[in-house]
Amino acid sequence: MRTFLLLPLVIAALTGCVSPQQFVASTAAPSPNLGYVGAQFVTANAGLATALILMREGSTEEIVFPFANARVIKGNMVDVGLLALPPGKYSIRAWMVYNAMFNEREFKQNIPPGPLTTVLDVQPNKVVFIGKFEGRNTWTPGYGSSTTRGALRNEPISLAEARSAFNAKYASFSALGFSCVLCY
């Protein structure tokens, strides 16, 4: 009996489970004690999900910022995501592709130093919008193994476009301070 109870834990540890954060609900009100990190995402995949991995300064905990809240994505999807985080300094360290149905990590890739790895200063009642990203993933089955491929691309977006897309989904947050890391 103990073997069967431990087996799921061993499998979970070996496969690299992922715990994606849930987006702030579009109908939620801002909390005065939290800061917010947002981005616009374009996804094109079937069952695979893309996520950015943020880390808080001084911590080793991965904060998984998924490109969509949906468990299974079919076709192209454009969404604005928003995470509520305690104030502090965060950075984007990596991105990953994971199986959205089972939250299993397929692969993770570190992001080299550059504009995307800039420190995000998350302050109460303010939004740090990272930019616009496209994630494209494919999965090819094979005999005894399968191949997962993923691509992450930063799409150009102006500050006005970013603010407009953000306000369209999160109207109750429109009065908060707003900055954009990768906007032109």
LUMLODREN-541892 format. One line per 2 residues: their letters; for each residue x negated, y, z of N, C-alpha, C. Coordinates in steps of 0.05 Angstrom, whole numbers, plus 5000, padded with zeros to 4 digits. Layout:
A = X Y Z X Y Z X Y Z ~ ...
//
This chain:
MR = 4984 4976 5000 5000 5000 5000 4983 5025 5000 ~ 4961 5026 5016 4944 5049 5017 4931 5055 4990
TF = 4924 5034 4975 4912 5037 4949 4930 5053 4931 ~ 4955 5047 4931 4974 5061 4913 4978 5090 4921
LL = 4976 5096 4947 4979 5123 4956 4954 5140 4949 ~ 4931 5127 4950 4906 5141 4944 4901 5144 4914
LP = 4912 5125 4898 4907 5125 4869 4915 5152 4856 ~ 4939 5163 4861 4945 5189 4849 4926 5211 4857
LV = 4916 5211 4882 4897 5232 4891 4871 5229 4876 ~ 4862 5204 4873 4836 5199 4859 4839 5208 4830
IA = 4861 5200 4817 4866 5208 4789 4867 5238 4787 ~ 4881 5252 4805 4883 5281 4804 4855 5294 4807
AL = 4838 5283 4825 4811 5294 4829 4794 5290 4804 ~ 4796 5267 4791 4780 5261 4767 4788 5277 4743
TG = 4814 5282 4740 4824 5295 4716 4821 5325 4717 ~ 4817 5337 4740 4815 5366 4742 4841 5379 4740
CV = 4857 5377 4762 4883 5390 4762 4880 5420 4762 ~ 4900 5433 4751 4901 5462 4748 4925 5472 4763
SP = 4922 5494 4777 4944 5507 4791 4948 5535 4780 ~ 4962 5537 4757 4967 5563 4746 4984 5581 4764
QQ = 4977 5606 4766 4993 5625 4781 5019 5631 4766 ~ 5040 5636 4781 5065 5644 4769 5065 5674 4764
FV = 5076 5682 4741 5078 5711 4736 5097 5724 4756 ~ 5093 5749 4761 5112 5764 4777 5138 5765 4760
AS = 5161 5761 4773 5186 5762 4759 5191 5790 4747 ~ 5202 5791 4723 5206 5817 4710 5226 5834 4725
TA = 5242 5822 4742 5262 5838 4758 5252 5845 4785 ~ 5227 5837 4792 5217 5843 4819 5210 5872 4822
AP = 5208 5880 4847 5200 5907 4854 5171 5906 4864 ~ 5155 5927 4859 5127 5927 4868 5125 5926 4898
SP = 5105 5913 4908 5099 5913 4937 5077 5933 4942 ~ 5080 5950 4962 5060 5971 4967 5033 5960 4977
NL = 5033 5935 4985 5008 5923 4996 4992 5907 4975 ~ 5003 5904 4951 4990 5887 4931 4981 5904 4907
GY = 4962 5894 4893 4954 5905 4867 4962 5885 4846 ~ 4960 5893 4821 4970 5877 4799 4950 5876 4776
VG = 4948 5852 4764 4932 5847 4741 4950 5837 4719 ~ 4950 5850 4696 4968 5842 4674 4953 5839 4648
AQ = 4966 5827 4628 4955 5824 4602 4977 5816 4583 ~ 4973 5820 4557 4991 5810 4537 4978 5785 4524
FV = 4994 5764 4521 4984 5739 4510 5000 5730 4486 ~ 4985 5720 4466 4997 5707 4443 4987 5678 4443
TA = 5006 5659 4443 4998 5631 4444 5010 5617 4420 ~ 4995 5598 4410 5004 5581 4388 4993 5553 4393
NA = 5010 5537 4405 5002 5510 4412 5026 5493 4418 ~ 5022 5467 4423 5043 5449 4429 5035 5432 4453
GL = 5044 5439 4476 5038 5424 4500 5012 5431 4514 ~ 4995 5446 4500 4970 5456 4512 4973 5485 4519
AT = 4961 5493 4541 4962 5521 4550 4935 5532 4553 ~ 4932 5558 4549 4907 5573 4553 4910 5590 4578
AL = 4888 5594 4592 4888 5611 4616 4861 5624 4619 ~ 4862 5648 4631 4838 5662 4640 4833 5653 4668
IL = 4808 5652 4676 4801 5645 4704 4788 5669 4717 ~ 4802 5679 4738 4792 5702 4753 4781 5692 4779
MR = 4762 5707 4790 4751 5701 4817 4749 5726 4832 ~ 4756 5725 4857 4753 5748 4875 4724 5749 4885
EG = 4713 5773 4886 4686 5776 4896 4683 5764 4923 ~ 4662 5747 4927 4657 5734 4952 4673 5708 4956
ST = 4687 5699 4936 4703 5675 4938 4696 5655 4915 ~ 4700 5630 4920 4696 5610 4898 4723 5600 4888
EE = 4745 5610 4898 4771 5601 4890 4777 5611 4862 ~ 4786 5593 4844 4794 5601 4817 4823 5610 4817
IV = 4828 5634 4805 4855 5644 4802 4861 5639 4772 ~ 4880 5621 4767 4886 5614 4739 4909 5632 4729
FP = 4902 5649 4709 4921 5667 4697 4930 5655 4671 ~ 4953 5641 4671 4962 5627 4646 4972 5647 4625
FA = 4971 5639 4600 4981 5655 4579 5011 5655 4577 ~ 5024 5637 4591 5054 5635 4591 5063 5621 4616
NA = 5087 5628 4625 5098 5614 4648 5111 5588 4640 ~ 5115 5583 4614 5130 5559 4605 5112 5534 4609
RV = 5125 5512 4615 5111 5486 4618 5104 5475 4590 ~ 5122 5477 4572 5117 5467 4545 5122 5489 4525
IK = 5102 5495 4509 5104 5517 4490 5104 5505 4462 ~ 5124 5513 4446 5125 5504 4419 5126 5528 4400
GN = 5108 5529 4381 5108 5552 4363 5093 5575 4375 ~ 5095 5598 4363 5082 5623 4372 5099 5636 4394
MV = 5086 5647 4413 5099 5660 4435 5083 5684 4444 ~ 5096 5707 4447 5082 5731 4457 5095 5739 4483
DV = 5078 5743 4503 5089 5749 4530 5070 5768 4544 ~ 5080 5783 4562 5064 5799 4580 5065 5786 4607
GL = 5042 5781 4618 5041 5768 4645 5030 5787 4665 ~ 5039 5783 4690 5030 5800 4712 5026 5783 4737
LA = 5003 5786 4749 4997 5772 4775 4996 5792 4797 ~ 5007 5785 4820 5005 5801 4844 4982 5791 4860
LP = 4962 5808 4867 4938 5799 4881 4932 5818 4904 ~ 4919 5808 4925 4910 5825 4946 4890 5845 4935
PG = 4889 5869 4945 4869 5888 4936 4840 5877 4939 ~ 4823 5883 4920 4796 5874 4920 4784 5875 4893
KY = 4760 5865 4891 4745 5864 4865 4746 5836 4854 ~ 4754 5834 4829 4758 5809 4815 4742 5810 4789
SI = 4735 5787 4778 4723 5786 4752 4733 5762 4737 ~ 4733 5764 4711 4741 5741 4694 4716 5725 4688
RA = 4715 5701 4697 4691 5684 4695 4692 5665 4671 ~ 4716 5655 4665 4718 5634 4645 4747 5634 4633
WM = 4750 5616 4614 4777 5611 4603 4779 5581 4600 ~ 4803 5571 4599 4807 5542 4596 4831 5535 4581
VY = 4832 5510 4572 4855 5498 4559 4864 5475 4578 ~ 4890 5474 4583 4900 5452 4600 4926 5442 4589
NA = 4932 5417 4596 4957 5404 4589 4979 5417 4606 ~ 4997 5432 4594 5017 5447 4609 5038 5429 4623
MF = 5042 5405 4612 5062 5387 4623 5052 5375 4649 ~ 5027 5368 4650 5016 5354 4674 4996 5370 4689
NE = 4991 5395 4681 4971 5413 4693 4943 5400 4696 ~ 4935 5387 4674 4909 5374 4673 4890 5391 4656
RE = 4867 5397 4666 4847 5413 4652 4835 5396 4629 ~ 4836 5407 4605 4824 5394 4582 4794 5403 4579
FK = 4790 5429 4580 4762 5440 4581 4762 5468 4592 ~ 4739 5476 4601 4735 5503 4612 4709 5514 4599
QN = 4710 5539 4592 4686 5552 4580 4680 5578 4594 ~ 4656 5581 4603 4648 5607 4616 4648 5629 4595
IP = 4653 5653 4604 4652 5677 4587 4626 5691 4591 ~ 4610 5696 4570 4584 5709 4573 4589 5738 4582
PG = 4568 5750 4596 4571 5778 4605 4578 5796 4581 ~ 4596 5815 4587 4605 5834 4567 4629 5848 4577
PL = 4644 5862 4559 4667 5878 4568 4688 5862 4582 ~ 4692 5837 4574 4713 5820 4587 4706 5812 4616
TT = 4680 5812 4622 4672 5804 4649 4668 5827 4668 ~ 4677 5851 4659 4676 5875 4676 4691 5870 4702
VL = 4681 5881 4724 4695 5878 4750 4721 5893 4749 ~ 4742 5879 4758 4769 5891 4759 4773 5901 4788
DV = 4777 5927 4791 4781 5938 4818 4812 5939 4823 ~ 4822 5919 4836 4851 5917 4841 4857 5932 4866
QP = 4874 5953 4863 4882 5970 4885 4912 5969 4890 ~ 4921 5974 4915 4950 5973 4920 4965 5992 4902
NK = 4988 5982 4893 5007 5998 4877 4995 6008 4850 ~ 4976 5993 4840 4964 5999 4814 4963 5974 4797
VV = 4964 5978 4770 4963 5956 4751 4937 5959 4735 ~ 4921 5937 4735 4898 5935 4717 4906 5916 4695
FI = 4910 5928 4671 4918 5913 4648 4892 5905 4634 ~ 4888 5879 4629 4862 5870 4618 4861 5876 4588
GK = 4882 5869 4573 4882 5873 4544 4901 5853 4532 ~ 4897 5847 4506 4914 5828 4491 4896 5805 4482
FE = 4906 5781 4486 4891 5757 4479 4908 5737 4463 ~ 4894 5723 4445 4907 5702 4430 4893 5675 4437
GR = 4909 5655 4444 4898 5629 4449 4910 5609 4429 ~ 4893 5594 4415 4902 5574 4396 4889 5547 4404
NT = 4905 5527 4407 4895 5501 4415 4906 5479 4398 ~ 4890 5458 4394 4899 5434 4380 4891 5409 4395
WT = 4906 5389 4392 4900 5363 4405 4903 5342 4383 ~ 4882 5326 4379 4882 5305 4359 4878 5278 4373
PG = 4899 5261 4371 4896 5235 4383 4877 5217 4368 ~ 4865 5198 4382 4846 5180 4369 4847 5153 4383
YG = 4834 5134 4373 4833 5107 4386 4814 5109 4409 ~ 4824 5106 4433 4808 5106 4457 4801 5133 4467
SS = 4804 5154 4451 4798 5181 4461 4814 5201 4444 ~ 4814 5225 4452 4828 5246 4437 4809 5271 4437
TT = 4815 5289 4419 4799 5313 4417 4817 5338 4421 ~ 4808 5355 4439 4822 5381 4444 4803 5403 4435
RG = 4814 5421 4420 4799 5445 4411 4815 5469 4420 ~ 4801 5490 4427 4814 5515 4435 4798 5539 4425
AL = 4812 5561 4422 4799 5586 4414 4812 5608 4429 ~ 4796 5626 4439 4805 5650 4453 4795 5674 4438
RN = 4814 5693 4433 4806 5717 4418 4819 5741 4431 ~ 4802 5762 4434 4812 5788 4443 4824 5803 4420
EP = 4849 5810 4421 4863 5825 4400 4862 5855 4406 ~ 4858 5872 4386 4858 5901 4391 4886 5910 4400
IS = 4886 5927 4420 4912 5939 4429 4905 5967 4440 ~ 4922 5986 4434 4917 6014 4444 4929 6016 4472
LA = 4920 6036 4487 4931 6041 4513 4961 6045 4512 ~ 4971 6060 4492 4999 6065 4489 5015 6039 4483
EA = 5004 6022 4466 5017 5996 4460 5018 5978 4485 ~ 4996 5978 4500 4995 5962 4524 5016 5971 4544
RS = 5017 5998 4548 5036 6009 4568 5064 6004 4559 ~ 5070 6006 4533 5097 6002 4523 5105 5972 4527
AF = 5087 5954 4520 5094 5925 4523 5098 5918 4553 ~ 5081 5930 4570 5083 5925 4598 5110 5936 4609
NA = 5116 5961 4603 5140 5974 4613 5166 5960 4602 ~ 5164 5948 4578 5188 5935 4567 5195 5910 4584
KY = 5175 5897 4596 5181 5873 4612 5183 5880 4642 ~ 5166 5899 4651 5165 5905 4680 5173 5935 4684
AS = 5198 5941 4678 5208 5969 4681 5205 5980 4709 ~ 5209 5963 4729 5208 5973 4757 5179 5979 4766
FS = 5159 5972 4750 5131 5977 4756 5121 6001 4740 ~ 5138 6014 4724 5129 6035 4705 5118 6060 4719
AL = 5125 6064 4745 5115 6088 4759 5087 6083 4772 ~ 5077 6058 4772 5052 6052 4784 5029 6062 4766
GF = 5006 6067 4779 4982 6074 4764 4975 6052 4745 ~ 4965 6058 4721 4961 6039 4700 4934 6044 4686
SC = 4917 6025 4685 4892 6027 4670 4889 6002 4653 ~ 4874 6004 4632 4870 5982 4613 4840 5978 4608
VL = 4830 5954 4612 4802 5948 4610 4793 5947 4581 ~ 4807 5933 4563 4799 5929 4536 4815 5944 4515
CY = 4830 5964 4523 4846 5980 4504 4829 6000 4491 ~ 4837 6007 4466 4822 6028 4452 4837 6054 4454
//
